[in-house]
Amino acid sequence: MAHFKADFGADTLKEMQRVHRDADQIFGAMTRAGAECVAANTKKNCPVPGLESHVKISRTYKTPSDGGIATKVYFSGYMPFKGGRKKFVRRGRAGGQKYETTEGVPAAFVAQATEYGTTERVTDQGEDRGVIQKRPFFRKSFKKHEIEQAMLDAQTKESGGIL
């Protein structure tokens, strides 16, 4: 039967214990660095004027279901109305309940319509609003090499060069 025995110095053992103790902080910094990279690319690639100011980064949190650590990039707020409109109205899926607001058009709605496009849009009064062609910009912001590099840099910085 094979046996393995390893002897570490006290300094190495303390460093390993510190990394183990601060693992959540290190991983949180890594996910935040990746999210900041995605947010910067999203702002740069955004085809709708003014939408880039609505790109936000969430706080870093631990997911309760699996204990993972995450940081999200999302769109928040409202874009001002254009053309004298006073109210934004949207129905839920399958003709569900109406959602109305007078604050403007939700930035998340504009981002989704730009990213994925729309089919024919008709108002309740029968007015044709046309079709929005898809212009993917959010999916193109996830550049794997850039995100991995930012996360590795954050890992090295937060771990003190150990990892």
N, C-alpha and C positions, 0 to 999 in steps of 0.2 A: 504494500500500500504506500502511495506517495504522500509525502508531507511537505508543507511549505511553511517556512518561518521567515518573517521579515523583522528586522530591527531598524527602527527609525530614531533619529535624534530627537531630543526634546523640542527643539525649534521647529522641526518639520511637523511634529505631532501637534504643536500649538497652532501652526498655520492651517493645518487640515481641519482642526476643530473650529477655528475661526471661520473658515470658508463654509463649513457645514452649518454653523450657527447663523451666518449671514446669507445663506443661500436664497431665501425669499427676496432679500434686498438686491442681490446680484441679478437674479432672474428678472426682477421688476425693472431694474435699470436697463437690462438688455431688451425687454419688450418695449419699453418707452423709446429707446434709441431706434428700434425698428419702426415704430409708429411715427416718430418724428421724420424719418426718412420718407415714409409713404405720404405723410401730410405735405411735406415740401414738394414732392413730385406731383401730388394732386393739385396743389396751388399753381404749379408751373404749367401743367397740362390742361387746366380748366378752360373749356371753350366758351363758357357763358360769362360775360363781363359782370363782375360783382360777386359771383358765387364763391370765388376763392377766399373771400373774407369770412365765409360761413363754415370753413373747414376747421374742425376742433379735434382735440385729443382728449380722451377721457382720462380719469385718474387710473392708476394701476391698481388692480384688484385681484383677489384670489377667488377663483370660481368655486362655489360650494359643492358642485356635483362631482368634480374630479380632482380638486385641489390644484388645478393649473393656475398660472399667473398670466393675466392678460391686460392689454392696453388697446383701446379701440380708437379708430379714426372715424369721425362721423360729421354730418352736416347739421347745423343748428341755426335756428332763427328764421326770420321771414325776409323775403326780398320785396321791396316796395312795388306797388302796382304801377303799371304803365298804361297809357291810353285812357285815363279817366275811370278805370274800374274802381269799384268801392268794396267788393266782396269776393272772396274766393270760396267756391262751393265744389265739393267733391263727394261723390257717392261711395259708400263702401262696396265691397265686392258683391257681385250678383244683385245689384240694385238695392243694396242695403241702406242703412241709415245715412243721412246727409251729414257731412262735416262742413261747417261754415266758419269763416273768420274774416274780420275786417282789418287785420294787422298786415296783410300782404300774402304773397304766395310762399308757402313753406319751402325753405331751401332744400330740404331732403326730397321734396316732390320734384323740384326743378332738376336736381342732380339725377334722380332716377329716370325722369323723362328724357334727359339728355343722354344718359348712359345706355338705356335700352330702347329708346324711341317709343312711339305710341302708334296705335291703330287709328282709324278715323275717329275724330272727336266731334261730338254734336252736343250742343247745350240742351237744356230742358225745353227751351223755346223753339228748338229745331234749327238753330243757327250752326252752320258748318264751321268748325275751328281748324280743319286741316289735319295733317299728319306731321308729327315730329320725327325726322329721320334720326336713327341712332348715331351717336358720336361717342364711342367708348373713350373715357379718359381716366376713370377711377381704376378699372382693372389694369390699365397700362401703367399705372403708378406703382404697382407691386413688382419692382425689379429685384429679383432674388439675390443677385450678386451684391447689390448696394445694401440691401437689408441685412444680409449675413455679415458683411464687412462692418456695418455700424454696430451690430449686436456683438461681434467679436471685440471691437474696440471698447465698448462699454463693459464687457466681461473682464477684459484685462485691467481697465481702470478701476472698476469696483472691487475686484479681488486683490488688488495691490500687486498685480503681475504674476500671481501664482498660477492662475488658469490661463 
